[in-house]
């Protein structure tokens, strides 16, 4: 998650339409979650923006029956579990281009040669990634092996890493309501020894709406472990561990704690009151299934492998009543789209003969390709004229 230096005010909360209640009896959370990456746009040494994920307020919906503990886990020894977990974590620092926005997060060491599990939003848009291993104190450059933005999972590879301490991976299917757990990570991007906070599991199948304060994108994340603990920005990608020191979750988000002195941007109501102290983690079983797919090089509709291709456009859904597609808002200077003559108002309606009916569809098609791939675009201009454009995709940061 991003932690903004300077504490910039978050944008207004947006109304969320929560999905149906989760299968495990846990209530649906319509939250603006802080995706726990710390970051800020720095220009001339001054903080002028932030890159937080926020989770909206928590609105419980009725559930069929409360989740009852089946077999309570052993009591958690804070010091002992921290000693096991902390050396298997890394502190991640990123630079996001082209405006050199800086951020920080956390990662979990999966292999002694430096394969790292983290959240996709920690490395989204990164043009430079440096990783400090907590176990040995060394700093490494890192590359992105692959990622799944839909489920907020990514795998990194450290350059020239050897003999790293690796995490113990537990069984998240055995996590129960009321279990004591420990959340550890690079709180607020401070670096050094990870910050650990203990709490109890309050849901094993939570659904949230996550919103990025960097680009205002929103996504549903479901099937999450919810913990009553003060998880903060910077701990995204960190470990949620059980009393045995096994990782049972990948920390991904937290509910925002409002500033009591700040002017509210949304009229508070009993139903929309923020509830502080909630953290969320992707169950490690789910995160590792995606990580193993990435490590084996198996690309899919949601999993991207290797370098990311870019067309170099900012797009929105077509506003024309006559045809659907991805409308070009900006063709970035010196990008493949700019070189191919794409202009504001053009609508991309197909790629390689496959219809494109929205900006989301275009992004998915580009994400499935690699740098230097040649694509053929069907384009309709503002006057209704049609043309076919061949474009060689360039390399870009993780999408």
N, C-alpha and C positions, 0 to 999 in steps of 0.2 A: 504494500500500500504506500501511497505517497504521504509524506508528512511535510506540510508547507512551512518553510522557515518564515517567520514573520507573522504567522497566524492570520492569513487573509480570510475575510469573511466568506462563508460558503454562499453559493447562489441560492435563490429561493427554492424551496422544495417543490417538486412537481407532484400533481396527483397521480396516484398509481391505481391500476385496475388489477387487484390480486387475482391469481388463478384459483382453481378449485382447491379445497383443503387437501393436505398431503396424506399419502396413504398410511403413514405410520401413526395417525392420530394427532400429529403435531399441527398446530394452527398455522395458517398461511401468514407470513410476515410481509406486509407491504412496507418495506424499509428503505430509507436512503442510507445505504451502508457505506462506511468508509472503507474502501478497498485499500488495504493497509500499505500503500506505497507513499513514501514521503517525497515531496518534491516541490520545487518552485522555479519559476522562470526568473533568471537573474540577468539583468542588463545593467552594465556599468556598476555592478556591485550592489544594486538595489533590488529588493524583491518586488516584482510587479504582478505576479500571478501565482496560482497554485495548480496542483494536479492531483487532487484527492478524489478517491472514490467515496461517495457517500451513500448510505443506505437510508431510505426514508423511514419515517416513523413506523412503529410496530403496531399493527392493528389486528388483534386476534379475532378469528372467526370461530363460531362454535364447532367443536369436534365431537365425535361420537362418544369417546370415553377418554379420560386422562391416561397418560402413559404411566404405568406403575413399574417400580423397580422389580427385576426378577431375582438377581443375585448381586447384592452390592459388592463393588470392587473393594480391595483392601485400602486402608487409609493411605493417603499420599504423603510421602516424606519430601517436603519441598526442597531441602538442600540436596538430598540424595538424587532425586530425579533431575534437578538442575545440573548436577555434576555429570550425569550421564548424557543429557541432551545437548548442553551448550557446546562441547567440543565438536559436535557433528553438524553444526550450523555454519553458515557463511553470511557475511554482510555484503549486500549488493549495492553498488553505486552505478548509476546510469546517467548518460547525457542523451537527451532527446532532441533530435534535429528537426528542422534547421535552425530553430531559435535557441538551441543550447539550454533547454530546460533541464534541470538536474533533479534527480530523485534517488531514493534509497529504499531498499527492501531487504528481504531475507531469503535464504535458500537452505535446503536440506541436502547433505552429502549422501548420495546413493552408492558411489563406488570410490575405491581408493585412488583411482586415476582421475577423479574430478568430474564425474557426472553429477549434476545438481538439479534437484526438483525445486521449482518455484512456481509462482503465479504468473500467468500470461500478462496481467496488467502491470506487473513489476518491470517487464522489459518491453512493453508495447511502445513502438516508435523509437527504440534506443539505437543510437548510432555508435555508442561506445559503452562497454560494460566492463567494470572492474570489480573483482570479487576478493574479499579478504576472508581467508579461512580462520575461524575462531580457534580451531585446535592447534594450528602451528603459527598463526600470526602472519603468514605470507600473503602477498597480494598477487593475484593472477588476472590476466586478460581472459575474457570469456567469449564464446560464440554461442548462438542459439541453435541447438540441434533441431528443435521443432516445437510446436505449440498447438494448443486447442483453445481458441479464444472463447468458444461457447461454454466450456466448463472451467475456464480460467486456470489452465495448467500449462506449464512450459518446462522444457529440459535444456539445461546449459551444459557446455563442456569447457572446463578450465584448461588453459594452455600449459603444458609441461607440469601437470600436477601428479604427484606420486605419494603413496603412503598416507593418504588422508584418513582420519577417523570417520567411520561410516555409521549412519543411523540404524537403530534397530526398528524394523518395520513390524508393527503389531497387526491385530485383526480388528478392524473397525466394526465388523458385524457383531462383535460382542459388547460394544459400547451400550450402556444402559442409562436411562434417566436417573440422575442423582449421583452418577460416578464422579469421583474427584479427578480432575485433570489439571495439567500444567501447560499454559501457553507461553512459548518462548520465541523471541525474535528481536530484531534490530529496532527497538522502540524509538520513534521519532528520528531515525537515521543517525543516532548518536555514535554508532560504531562501538568497537571494543566488546566487552562481555555482553552477551544478550540479556535483555530484561525478561524475567519470568514472572508470571502472575497465575495464581491458583484459582480455580473455580469449580463449579459443578455443572454437569450436563443437564440442560433444561429441555432439549428436544433432539431427536436423532433423525428427523426428516423435515427440516425447516426449509421453507421457500422464502426468498427475499428478492426485492428489486434493487439492483445495484446501479448507481449512477456515478459517472466520472465527472469530477469538477474540472477536468482538463478539457474535454470535448463534449461534455453533456450527454454522452452516449449512455444508454440504459440497457440492462439485460436482466433476465430472470436467472437466478441460480437456485437449484432445488436439490433436495436430498442431503442438505447440509447438517452438520452437527452444530447445535447451538449451545453456547456455554455462557453461564452467568459469571463474567469476569471482565475486568477493565482492559480489554485489548485495544491497542492504539495504533495509529499510522506508523509505518515502518516495519511492523511485525508481519505484514503479508508475506507469504512464502515460508513462514516459520513453522515450528512444530507444535502440534497439540499432542501431548503425551499422557499416557496412563501412569498408574502408580508403579508399574514395573519399568518405567523409562522407555517404553516402546511408543513409537510415533503412530498415532491412530487418526491424525487429521492434518491437513495442509491449511494453515490459517489463510483466510481469503478476505474477510471483511469484518466490520464492527459497526454497531449503531452509533450515531453521533450523539455526543453529550453537548447540549446547547450551552452557550455562554449566558449565565443568568443576567449579566449586565448588558447584553447585546439587545438591540431592538429586534423583535421578532419579525421575520419576513412572511410568516404565515400566521393567520389568526389562530391561536391555540384553541383546541376543543378537547373534551374528554376522550374522544375517539382518536385524535391525532397527536396526543401528547407523546413526545419522545421518551423512550425508556432507556436510560444509560446502562452501561455495563454489560452489553451483550456482544459476544464474539461469535464468529461463524467459521467453520472449517469444512473443506471438502474431505469426506471420509477417505482415509489412505488407501483403502481397497480400490476405490474409484480412481483416485489420482494415480496410483501405480499401474492400473490397467491402461490408462492413457500414456503414462510415461514409458511403459514397456512397448506400446505400439510405436511411439516416437523413436525409441532406441533401436527398434527393429526396422525402421524405415518404411513403415506401412502408412502411406497417405490415405486419407479418407475425406468425406465431405466436411468434417470438422477438424481433422488433424492435418496441419501443414508441416512438411518436412523440409529442412534445409533453408537456404537463403530465400528471402521474400521478393517476389516480383512486384513492380509498380508501374502503373500507367502514367501517373503524375497528374491526376485530376481530382478536384473536389466535386462531388456529384450529389444530386438530390433526385427524388422521384420526379418523373416528367409531369409538368403542369398542363400539358396539352390535352384537350378532350379527345383528340383524334388518334393519338397513339401513345402507348406506354413505353417506358424505357428509363434510362439513367440520364438525367439532364446535367450537362456540364455547367458548373458554376464558375470554376476557375481551372484553367490549364496552367500548371506551374511552369514558370520560366525555365527553359533548358531541359524540360522533361520530354519523354517520348511523345506524350500527347501534344505538347507545344510544337515539337518538331514536325508532327504529322498534320498540323494545321487545325486541330480541334479548338473551338472557340466557345465563349460563354453563350449559352442558349442552345448549342447543339445537343441533340438527344441520341444517345447510343441505344439502338434497338435490338442489336444482335452481335454476338461475338463468335467467329468461326461458324457462322450459319445457325447458331443456337439462339433463339429469341431471348432477349433480356427485358424483363418487364418492370424492373425497379433498380434503384441504386444498390440495394442489398444483393440482388442477383448478380449485378456486375462485379461487386467486390468479391463475391464467392467465386466467380469464374476466374478473376485475376489471381486470387489467393491459391487456386488450384494449379497455377502455372509457375514457371521458374524464370529467373532473369535470362535474357537473350532469346526467350521464346518469341516467335513472330505470330501475331494474332491479326485476324481480319475483322474489322468493325463495320457494321452497317450504321450509318449516321444520317440523321435528318436535321437540316438546319432550321433556323427560325422562320424562313420563308416557305418551308415545306419541301424543299429540294432534298433529294436523296443522293448519297455518295457512298462509296466503299473505300475504306482506309486501311492500309497495312501498317502495323506498328510493331517495332521491336521493343519488348519490355526491358526495363532497366532493373537493377537491384535496388532494394530499399530496406528500411528498418522493419522489424516485425510488425505485422498489420494489427 
